[in-house]
Amino acid sequence: MPAKKHIRYFLEPETHVRNLEKSADDLKYAMDIVQGEIQLGERQGKRPRTQVLRWIDSAQSLRDESDRIKNEYEARRKHAFGYSWNFTFNYSISSAATKKLIDIDEIKRRTPQNDSIFSLLPPAGKELPLPPNIVGQNKYLDEIIGYIEQGTTGIIGICGMGGSGKTTLLKQINNIFSRAAETHDFDHVIYVEVGQQQNLSMVQRDIASQLGLTLGKDESPASRSASLYNFLKESKFLLLLDDLWGTLDLEKVGIPQGSRQIGPRNRQLMIITTRLQEICHCMTGHAQIILLERLELNEAWSLFEANAGARVSNNAQIRDYAESIVKRCGGLPLALKIVGKAMASKDSEHEWKHAVKLLEQSQFDKVPGAEVDLYSVLYISYDHLPDERTKQCFLLFLLRRGTISVVTRIIDLWMGHGLLDEDDDTRNSYLRGHSVVGCLKRACLLEEEPLREKYLRMHDCIRDLALWIVQTKQGGGPHKKWLLSDRQNLEKMGGPNDQDPKSSNSPHLLTLTLFSNSKVHKVPAGFFATAPSLTYLDLSYTGIQELPSDVGALVNLQCLNVHHTPICSLPIELQLLKKLRYLYLGFTGHLRTIPDGTISALSALKVLDMYGSGFSLTYARIDELERLTSLQFLGILRLPGHSLRSLEIRGIESLKRLHVSPVESLDGFQIAKTRAQQLERLGVVVMESLEEIMMGETNADPDWQFQSLVELLLVDLPNLKSIIWKGGVPSAFLPGLRELVIWRCHSIKTVTWIQQLPCLEEVYLLECRSLLELVSGDDENNMSPATTSFPRLRLLGLSDLENLQKISTAAIALPCLRRLLVYKCPSLEIQQSEILSGQYMPLVLGEHDWWEKLGWEDTLSSFFRQLPATFKGEFDEVHYAVLWR
């Protein structure tokens, strides 16, 4: 056989070359598929493995060699009338083609498959939203990227006046290095907004959250610093600190510094933005400072036109006014953007002329410390808001401490001041509130907070504008409406009073907010008697444990908020508040005492939020609630005849079967169709005897469902064994459920029904001793396909489940899972394939011994974070640890 093979080398060179050509074409087809997958994956933020890139290089080299052999044969054949009679050449070319064919067949055998093309390294950072029109920043981007790649400095400072585009530039840098982390060799890209009220603890927690680290609930700042330092000291990171108003002690935060190596290999870098150059110099002696200059006139016009619309160029008369406004904006991007948006709907020449007149009459230069060029144009945006209500809503944002707030809390604030009450329907008030939010966002006076959903923020410059309006535009002398205290809190005033209302008589005080002031533990006795005009009182998130009896003197009070306080009791004098319309007692876990008759005496009450309160309602108290004829929203328990946002069914003794139904039944909680559709949160808690929960009714209206329900809590139900669905499946009853909490339900063995919830995003299972698996393939009611899919599940927290063995006995798909926490689940076994079904490997938080026992490949260790020794597995700890920001 060997002799025959060599003879064929002499006589059949074309056969060997054509065989090589065909195999090389097959290799090209395989390469095209792999490269196509890479291009598609890169658009989704995936990164190809290094081994795959090397395979492509090797395959390309073999194809080049194959083409060389083919071309060499074709050239000889062309000059020999279609055939080569040079047997030495024939042998050589046949031998080379055969050897190369073996190499190509071998590399084809190693063609990367879909599940092995991309790197499993965790994403370095999280991309942030950017404005659609960014002008004049490319030169700064190029300069900063150059410094980063050279590694010649440990810190880069971006300086410029308010509104010059510092935050936008920093976000662009974040997105560039978050997307291309492998190229730029950073393990972590961390973006933190510091702000005027610098808070060391919040900075540490923001950094830890983005690193996937869990800090102990009661850890000291020094302990948190050590945790961050030990994690980061061997890491390659880019830390982005936005909006510094003072120097930040990096050692106290926990940022490695002394070992930072200056040079091209330096991969521990920090970029800060600030209005003050001296902050950059104070932070480190190696700072490279970038000064943001004002936009050139042509750049400024381009940005203004992009926000105001094409009419500014097409209409000659309007263009003259527009050019005047652009010049007054002084090349500041924020001013150009906001004023452009404000003028976008103005078609008349008179409206543009009025805007220019406002600028000419501006007295912003009289404001101490004001950035005149910026403030002189921002007022236009406020002045062009559609009505006085929207303007007042904008100003009231100042009553929230800091520049960030939850949307629903802001709407509650506006409602409490009577700005949304055009009728008696509170649901309409909430709709109007969302409409105002949209209007203020379109005017760029409020914006979405980049790292947290459902939060609003106010740019520092806009906050300063609002403060100026309060100080100078709300009237003086006897008409003064606001008082600015030295502690940067605002108290809305109804008359003249320049003293601090907390230390003297305040007869004209209308609004007092001490929101989130942890230093406040009590209200001085007698103070409320000096503030009879008070209509809005916010003591939420303070340390107040009781209200003094003189609260009864607040006869004009319409809103009282003690949400999230350690308050233990309410005084009987509260029943004197006949004008009280909004009472917020949510998450007051220590509240035990409310005197009989107090609630029913509040005849004007429209909203009562007691969700998460420690106060237990008896049937007698339910009768009190039912006498509140104006009540529209209740957060705690069923109330026939009233709308519900939160329903908590708590502490009913000797009840074995709970039936939540649209029709009246024994042991049933009747909820009418319209009220079931309005409910957002449902809790069944603290019922020791309860064994079964039944949802629905066989012959009920098929449209009866909890279509607005987003949160379901089953807590302290030790004998609960099952949930039964009558007249429909879970997806019909709970079509929009996003969060499920099951805690201390020791008789539940599986929660197979959750696989039928299409919108489920967060699941928390804690202290359920009998739980064996989340989803059972043996469940007789399980109608799902062979592969269990949770298409939207992002966060999964499992704590203290001593008998939990599997997530599912069937194949499982978790394409969106981002964080998985496992604590004290010693029997739980998870296969890599169970949580690698998405485009990213989720971050796994747990105990080191459990992780080691899984035996996963070492390449996945970068996705694991060990829980701290102080971690106890309580719900608030688990919830905070897995929250994805």
N, C-alpha and C positions, 0 to 999 in steps of 0.2 A: 504493500500500500504506500509506503513512503516514496518508493521510486515512481509509482504512478502519479502521485501528487506533484512531484517535481517535474515530471514530463508535462503535466497540465500547465505548470507555471510557464514552460517554454512555448506551448502551443495555444493556450487560451487566456492570454492577458486581458482581453476585453471582458470575458465572463467575470473575472475577479474584480475589475474596475467597476463594472455595472453593479455587482453585488454590493461593493462599497458605497457607490452612489445612492442606491436604494436605501441602505441602512442609514446613511448620512441624512437623507431626506426625512426618514422617520424620526431621526434625532431632532432635526429642525422643527418638526411638528410638535414634538414633546417640549422643546424649548419655548416655542410660541405659546403653548398652553400655560407653562409655568410663569412666563413673563407677563402674560395677560392676567393671571391670578394676582401677581405682585402689584401690577398697576391698579387693579380694582381694590385690592386690600389697602394700598397706600392712601387711596382716596378716603378710606374709612378709618384711617389712623393706625393701621397695622404696620408692623415692621418685619421684613423678611429675615430669616435666620442667616447668619454668616455662612453656614454650611451650604445653604441654597445658593447664595451669591457665588460661592466658590464652584459649585456644580455648574452654574451657568458659564463661568469663565472656562472651566475645563471642557465643557461641551462645545463651546465656541472654538476653542483651540483645536479640538478634534475635527470639527467641521472645516476649519481652515486647512488643516493637514489633508483632509479628504479632497478638498477642492484643488489643492496643489498637485496631488497624485493624479486626479482626473485631468487637470489641465496639461500636465506633463505628457500623459498618454495621448491626449487628443492632438497635441502639437506634433509628436512623432508620427502619429497615424496620418496626419494631414500631409506630411512631406513624403510618405511612403505609399501613396495611392490607396489609402484606406486600410493598409495593413502593415504591421511592422515585421520585417524579416531579420531584424537584429535580435537573435535569441538571447543574447546577454541582457539587453534592455528588457525583453519580455519577462525574463526570469526575475529581474530586479523589481520591475513595476508590479508583477503579480505577487511577489513576496511582500512588498510594502503594503499593497492593498489588503492582503490577507491579515497581516498583523494589525493594521489600523481598524479593520472590520471587527476583530476581536475586542479591541479597546472600546469601539463605539457600542458594541453589544453589551459590554460590561457597564458602561456609563448609563445606557438606556435602562438597564436593570435597576439602577440606583436613582431613577427619576423621582424627584420629590413628589409626594402626594399632597392633597389639599390640607390634611391635618398636620403636616410637618413643614409647610412652607414658611409659616410666620413665627417670629420670635414670641416667646411667652413672657418676656420681660414686662413688668407692670408699666402702665403709662407714667411718664415722668411728672406730668402735671395735668391740670384741667383747663381746657380752653375757655375763654371768657368772651362774652358778646362785645362787639365793637360797633361804633356808629357807622352808618353806611357811607358817609363822605368824609374822608380824612385827607387833609391838605397840608403840605409843607413839612412833613415829618420824615421823609425818606432819608434825608441827609443825616438826621440824628440817629435813625435806625442803623444806617451803615456804620456810623462812627462807633456806636455802642457795641454792635456785633464785632467790630474790629478789635475793640478793647477786650471783649470776652474771649475771642479766639486767641489773642496774644497772651492773655492771662497776666498782664503786666501790672495789674492793680487788684487789691482785694475788695475794693468798694467803688462803685460808680454812683455819683450823685447827679440827679436831674433837678435843676432849679428853674424856677420861673414864677411869675405872679399868678394869682388865682385866675383860672380860666384859660391859661396858656397852652393846655394840652398835655400836662405831665401824666395824668392818669391814663389817657388814651395811648400815649407812647409806651407806658409801662405794660399795659395790657397787650399791646402788639408784641412786645418782647416776650411776655409770658406765652403767648400763642405760638410764636416761632419756635421756641425751645421746648415747649410741651409737645409739639407735633414732631419735631426732629431730634428727639432726645438722644437716639443712638448715634447720630452724626456728631452731635456736639458733646456727647459723653457726660451728660448729667443724669444722676440717678433720680433726682427730685427737683422739680421746679415748684416753688412755694410762693403764693401771692397772698399778702396780708395787708388789709387796710387798717392803719393805726388810728388816724384822726386826731382831733384836738384834745379829746379827753382820753389821753393815753392810759391804757390799762394793761399792766404787765401780765396779769392772769389771762385776759382775753387774747393777748398776742400769743402767749404760750399755747393756749388751747386751740387757737386757729392753726398754728403750725402743726401741732400734734394731730389734729383732725386730717390735715392734708397728707401727713405722713402715714396715716393709718394707725397711729399710736393711741393707746387708751391710757389716760392719766387718771390716777386714783381720785375718787370723788372729794376726799378731804386732804389731798396732798398739799403740802406747803409750797410756796413759790420756789424755794431752794430745791425741794425734791423734784418738782416738775423740771427745773433747770437741769438737774443731773440726768433725768430720763432723756431729755432732748439731746443733751451733749453726748451722752454715750451712744445714742443712735446715729447722730450725725458725724461724729468725729472721724469715721472711716468712710463716710459717704461723699459722693460728688454731688453738690447741690448748688442751685441758683436761688437765692432768697430775694424776693421782691417786696419791699416795704413801701407802701403808698401813703402819702400825706402825713409826713412827720412834722410836728409842730415843736418838738423839743428833742434833745438827744435821747437815744434809747440805749440803756446799758445792756450790751450784747451778752456779757458774762452772766448777768442775772436772768436773761431770757434762756440761755443755754446754747448759744451759737458758738461753735469752735472758732478760735481766732489765732492763738499763738502759734499753732502748727501749720497755719496756712502758708503754702509755698508760692512765692511770686515767680512767675515764669509761664511758659506755654503749657506746662502740665498742671497749672493751678486750676482746680475745678471745685473750689469752695469760694463762691463769689456772692456778692450782695449788691443790689441796686436799690437806691432810695429815691423818693421824690419829696421835695420840700420847697417852701417858698423862700427859705433862708439859707444862704450859702454857708453861714457859720456853722450850721448843723452838720453839714458834710465834713467840714474841717475838724469839728469836735469828735465826730464818730471815729475817725481813723486818720493817721498821717499820710496814708497812701491813696487818698481819695482822688479820683478823676472826675472833674465836675463838667457837666454839660449844661450850658445856659440856653434855655428856650427863648428865642427872639420872637418878636411879633411878626405876623405874616406880612409878606410884601403885599402891596395894594392889589395886584392882579390875583394873587392867591386868596386874599380876603374876599374879593369880588366873586371868585369862583365858589367859595364855600357859602357865602351868603345866597347866591343865586341857586345853589343846589338845595337850600332849605326854603327859600321864599318862592321859588318857581320861576318859570321862563318869562312871566309878565314883566319882571324887572328889567329885562333887556328889550322886550318887544314893544313896550309902551314908553315913548320918549318922555312924556311928562312924569310918569312914575319913576323912570330911570334916574332923573335928576334928583328926586327925593331919596331914592335908594342909595345913590352914590354918596349923598350927604350922610346918611345913616351909617354906611360902611366906613366912612372916614372917622366918624365918631366912635365906632367900635374899636378903633385903635389896633387892628390886627389881632385881636384876641379871639381865638376859635370859639370859646364858650359863648361870648357875646354875639358873635356872628350867627352861630347856630340857633340860639334861643330867640333872638330878635327876628331872624329869618323865619322861624316857625311861627312866631306871633303875627308876622305880616303876610303869611302865605295865603290867607283867605281874604285879604284886603284888595278889592278891585277898584275902589274909587280913589281918585286923586286927593280928595278931601281927607280920607283916612291916612294917607301917607303924609300929607301936609301936617296933620295933627300930631303924628309921631315925631316929625322933625321939631315941631314946636315944643313937645314935651322935653326933648333933648336940650333945646336952647334955654328952657326955663329951669333946668335941673339945678338943684342946690346940694348935690351930693358932695361938693367940695367942702361943705361945712361939717361933714361927718368925720369925727376924729378917727384917723387911721384908715379911712375908707380908700379903696383903690378906685379913684375917681373915674378913670376911663372906663372901667368895667361897669360900675354901678350906674353911671349916667345913661346907659342903654338898657340895662336889664329891667328897669322899671316899666319899659314899654310892654314887656311880656305880661307883667302883672296888670297893667292898666287895660290891656286888651282881653282879659278874661271875660267870659260872657255875662257874668252877673255878680252881684255883691255877695251872694251866698258862696260862690266858688272862691272868691277872694278871701272871705273869712275862713273857709276851710283850709286854704293854703296857709294863712297866718297861724291857724291853730296847730299846725304841725310842729310849731316851736314848743308846744307844751310837752312834747315827747322828749325825754332826755336823750341827747345824742342826735345823730342824723339818720337813724334806721328804725323802722317800726313795721309791725305786722299789718297787712292791709285791713283785716277785720277789726283790729284794735283802733286803727285810725277812724274807721267808719263809726265804731261805737263812740269815739270821742266826739265826732261831729253830731251824732244823734243826741248825745248827752247835753249838747249845747243848743239843741232845738233847731239845728240848721237844715235838717232833712225831714222835719215833721210837717209836711203839707197836708196830710190827712192822718187818720188814726190807724192806718195799716202799716205796721212795722216792716212787713216784707217789702212794701214799696219804698220805704226809707232806705233799706239796704240796697235796693236796685239803684236808687238815686245816688247813694254813696259810691257805688262802683262806677256810675256815670261820671261823677266828679273826679274820681281817681283817674279815669281815662282822659278826661279833659286836661288835668294837670300834667299828666305824662306826655300828652301830645304837645303841650306848651313847653315841655322840657323843664318844668319847675319841680317835678318829682321824677324819679327813675327807678327801675327795678334794681334791687341789690344783686350784684353779679354772682355771689356764691350761695345765695339762699333763695329758694322759691317762696312766693307769697309775701315777700318783704319789699318795702319801699324805702328809698333813701333820698336825702336832700343834699345836693352839692354844697360844700362849705360856703361858696360864694353866694349861692341862692339863699342859704340860711342867713348870711350877713345882710343880704338885701331885705329879707323879711324883718330882721331886727331893726333895720333902718326905717322901714315903713311903720313899724310899731312905735318907734321913738319919735318920728317926725310927722307922719301922715295921719295919725289917729286923733289928732286934736290935743290941745294943751289946756292948762288952767283947769277950770271946773269941768271941762269936757274930756279930760284925760281918761282913757279907757284901759291902759295897760301900765303895769309897774314892772320894771326890770330889777331883779334883786342882785346882790353882789355874788351870789352863788350860781349865777347864770340860769336861774329858774325864772319863768315868767308867770306872773299872776295877773289875770285880766281884771281890770278895775272898772268900777261904775262911776267913780268920782275922784276928786283930788285926794291923794294920799301918797306921799313920797317916802314913807317909812316902811320898814319891813313888816308885813302883816303878822308875822309870827311872834313879834315882840311888842305889839301895841294894838290899840283898837283899830279895826278894819271894817267900819260900817258900810263901805261901798264895795267891798271885795266880792266879785262875782264868781271867780274861778280860782281854786287852789289845787295845784297838782304837786305831789311829792313822789310821783311815780319812780320806782326803782332807786329810792334813796334809802340804802340799807342802814344808815345811821339814825333814822327816825324810829324810835321805839314806843313813843306815846305822844298823844296830843295834850298839851298843858290844860289842866282843868280851868274852865272859865273862858277859854279862847273862843269857842264857838258862840258864846253869848255876845261876843264883841263883833261877830260877822254875820248879822241877820240877813244880809242881802245875798249870801253865798248860794249859788244855784248849781255848782259843779264841784265835787270833791273827789279827788283821785288819790287814794292812799295805797294803791296796789304795789306789790313787790317791796313793801317796807317791812319793818320789824314790829309793827303795831300789834299788840295783843288784846287791846280792848278800846272801846270808844267811851269817852266820858259822858256822864248823864246829860250835860248841857248840849249834847247833839240835838236834843229836842228843840233848841232855840233856832235851829236852821229851818224855819218854817217855809222858806222859799226854795229849799234844796230840791232839785229835780233829778240829780244823778249822784249816786254814792258807789264808789268802787273800792272794795277791799280784797280784790282778787289776789291770790297767791300771798297771803299774809298768815302769820301764826295766831290770828285772832281766835279767842276761845269762846266769847259770848257776845251777844248783842244786848244793849240796854233796853228796858221797857219804854223809855222815852222816845225810841225810834218811831213808835206808832203815832207820834205827833206830827210826822212829816207827811202831811196830807197832799203835798204837791210832788212827792217823789214818784218818778216814772221809771227809773232804771236803777236796779239794785244788783250789783255783781258780787257774789259770794263764792265764786268758783275756786276750787283747789284750796279751800281753807280746811285742811285736814284736822285741825285742832278744834274747830267750831263744834260745840256740843249744846249750847244753851241759847234758845230763842224763846223769850217769855210768851206764854199763851196769849193769843189775840193780837200779837204784834204784826204778823204777816197780813192777817185779814183787815187790819186797820189801815193798811197802805192802799187806799181805795183807787188811787190814780196809777198804780203800778202797771206798766206795760211789759217790762222785761225783768224776769227774775232768773238769774243764773246761779244755781247751786251745784253744778256738776263738779264732782270731786270733793264736795264738802264732807266734813265728818258728821254733819247733823243728819239724824235719821228721822224720816217722816213717819208718823203714825197715821192711822186712818182718820183720826181727829184733825190732824194737821192738813190732811188732804181736803177735808171739808173746808178748812180755812182758805186754802188755795182756790177752791171752787167758788168762793164768794167774791173773788177778785174779778169783777166783770170786765175790767179793761185789759186784763192780762192777755198778751198775745204770744210771747215766747217764754218757755220754761225750760230750764236745764236741770232736770233731776228725775222726774217720775211722770207716769201717765196723768193726763188731766183731760177728760172728755170735754169737748167744746172749745179747746184751745189749741193753738199751733205749737208744734214741738220742734226744737232744734236739737236738743239733747234729751235722751230718755234713759234714766237709770232705775232699774228695778232692784231694790235692795232690801235685804234683811227680813224677808217674809218667813216666819217660823212654820215648821211642820208641812211646808209645801213640797210635794214630791214631783209634781208635774206642772210645768209652766207652759201655758198655751198663749202665744202671741198671735192674735187673730183679728180679722176685720169684723167679726161678729161676736156677740156676747156669748160667753160659755163659762162653765165652771172652772175656777182657777185660771180664767183667761184674762188677758189684758187686751181690751178692745181698742183698736186704733183704726179710725176711719181712713178711707182711701186717701183723701187729700192730705191728712196729717202724716200718714205713712210715707207719702211722697216728699214731705218736707223734712223729715228727720235726717240729721246728719251724723249723729253719734248715738250708739245704743250700748248700754252696759247692763249686764246681769251679774250682781255681785253679792257676796256674803249670804249664801243660803245653804246651810249645812245639810238639810234634808233633800234638796233638789236632786232628782235622778234623771229627769228627761225634760228637754225643751222642744216644743212643737211649734213650727212656724207655718202659718197659713191655715186654709180651710178648703176642703175638697170642692165644695159648691160655691166658693167665693168668687167675687169679681176677678177675672184674670188679670186686670190692670192693677190690682192691689199689690203693691210692691214697695220696697224701700229704695226708690230710684235715686235718692240723694244721699243715702247712707254711705259714708266713707270710712267709718271706724266702728268696729265691733269688739267689745271687751267681755270676756267671761272670766271672772275673778273670784277666788275663794268659794268654789263650788265643789267640795271634796268628794261628793257622791254622784256627780253628774256623769252619766255613762254615754248619752247619745243626744244628737239633735235630729229631729224628724221633720221632713218637709212635706206638707200636705197641699195638694193642688198645684204643684209646680216643683221645679228643680232649683238648687241654690242660685244658679245664674239668673233665674227669673226673679227671685226675691231680692237678690243683692247684686244687681248688674254693675254697680259702680264701686263696690267695696274695695278700698285700697289698703287698709291696715287692720290686722287681726291680732288680738292679744288674748292668750289663754294662760292663766296663771293660777297655780294651786288648785287644779282640777285633777284630783288624784285617781279618779276611776276611768278616765278616758284612755283608750288603748290606741286609737287611730283617729285622724281627722281627714279621712279620704275625701270628704265633700269639698275641701278647699280647692281641689284641682278643677272644679267647675266654676270658679270665680275668675272671670276673664280679665279683670282690672287689678287683681291683687298685686300690691307692690311691696308691702312690708308684713312679715309674720314674726311674732314673738311668742315662744313657748317656754314657760318657766315653771319649775317645781311641779311637774305632773308625773307622779311616781310610776304610774302604770303604762305610760305611753311607750309603745314598742316601735312604732314607725309613723311617719306622717301620712303616707299613702299606702294602702294595702291593695295588692292585686287580687286578694281573695275575698274582698268585700262583695257580698251578693248584690249590693246596690250600686256597685261600680260599673258604670256604663261607658267608661272612657276607653280610648284606644290603647293598644299595647304600650305605647310610649306616653308617659305622663309629662305634660308640658305646662310650665308656668311662664307664659310669654312675657309678663311684665315684672315678675318678682325681682326686686333689686336688693332687698335687705332681709336677711334671715338670722334671727337671734335665738339660740338654743341654750338654755341655762338650767343646770341642776335637774337633768332628766336621767336618772340613774339606770333606767332599763331601756332607754332608746337604743335600738340596734341599727336601724337603717332609715334613710330618708324615704325610700320607696322600694318595694319589692319588684316593681316593674322598671323598665328602662325610663330614664327621666331626662328632661331637657330644661335647662335653666339659662336661656340665651342672654338674659339681661342682669344676671346676678352680679352685684358689685362688692358686697361685703357679707361674709359669713362669720358669725361668732358662735363658738362652741366652748362651753364652760361646764365642768363637772358632768360630762356625758361619757363615762369611762367605757361603755360598751359600743359606742357609735363607731361604725366603720363606713368610710366614704371612699368610693373609687374616684380616681382622677377623672374618668370619663363622665361622671355624674355632674361635675361642675365645670367641665371644659367644653360645654356645648355652645357657648357664645363666642364672640370674637375676642373677648378678653378673659383671662383667668381672674376670678374674684380675689379680693384680699381676705385672708383667713386669720381671724383673731382667736387665740385659744391658749391652752397650757402646753408647755414645751414637751412634756412626756407624751401627751396624747398625739401631738403632731409627729413626734418621732415614731410612734407606734404605727402610724399610717403607712410608713415605708414608701412614700412618694419619692420620685427622682429628685436629686439635689438641685436641679435647675429651677425647681419651684420654690426653693427656700426663700427667695426674695419676695414672695407673696405672703409670707407668714409673719405675724406680729404677736409676740408673747404678751399676754395680759399681765398687768402688774400684780405684785403680791398682795396689795391692798384690795384687789377686786373681789367683791362679795357676790356678784351675780344678781343683785336686785334689779327690778325692772328699769328704774331710771338710769342705772349704770349701763345696762345692756342697750337701752334705747339710745343713750348718748354715744356709746362706743361705735354703734353701727351706722349712725346717721351719716349719709353721704352728702358732703357739701361741695 
